[in-house]
């Protein structure tokens, strides 16, 4: 018998909490309905009303210090310095070991213009930015950015930045940031990992039968091969496991052609569709 989440989201429950209730998420605060109610309860209210006068004052001060470049308090300087040193000194190999989930989600490399310095670079989430994955761009985050992004992913409650941005302008202009998080991340995939592995295997086997070997269907490279959905899973879930919807691309072409700006799979296009759907009263 399927149990429905006791917190009102209508989804199937997967976890029984300590209070005896059943929830769709491991923590009740992650339930979409609870998140919606919390968001609605803050609308039209000032920071003082939501968090209290003392906490709101500290929050505003820290935002001014970090965004406007005003002199920082000694306490803030110490915290930022500690975070920068902690993450800034790590190399990619250590980050992969210490933050395994973060390392699977965020692509990293060393700055090729500074050989031997092990300067870590990542992609900006704003799909229109020259430093974005869609434009084959990179930028160098500071230790503070690395710390908060890793913490947002590794921490079950998600404290920290929801994405990497190379500037405040990119952050404010990004449709995903304006949604206060990444809506695509919360979308439940219409398949299990086992089913996805079978789909990948079938697409690769089909290509081998037809051509004798596997290769990128754009540049014909035989290295770093991925299986890509021609029709995005987010917009065409019924084709998620159809081998005819899969093509083989190398890692570079996967992002250059499969997720380039303006394509159906691009971050901006998918985000725009979800924004429109949210306004209509639902989310894909």
Secondary structure, 3 states (H helix, E strand, C coil): CCCECCCCCCCECCEECCCCCEECCCCHHHCHHHHHHHHHHHCCCCHHHHHCHHHHHHHHHHHHHHHCCCCCCHHHHHHHHHHHHHHHCCCHHHHHHHCHHHHHHCCCEECCCCCCCCCEEECECCCCCCCEHHHCCCECCCHHHHHHHHHHHHCCCCCCCCCCCCCHHHHHHCHHHHCCCCHHHHCCCCCCHHHHHHHHHHHHHHHHHHHCCCCCCCCCCCCCEEEEECCCCCCCHHHCCCHHHEEEEEHHHHHHCCCCCCCCCCHHHHHHHHHHHHHCCCCC
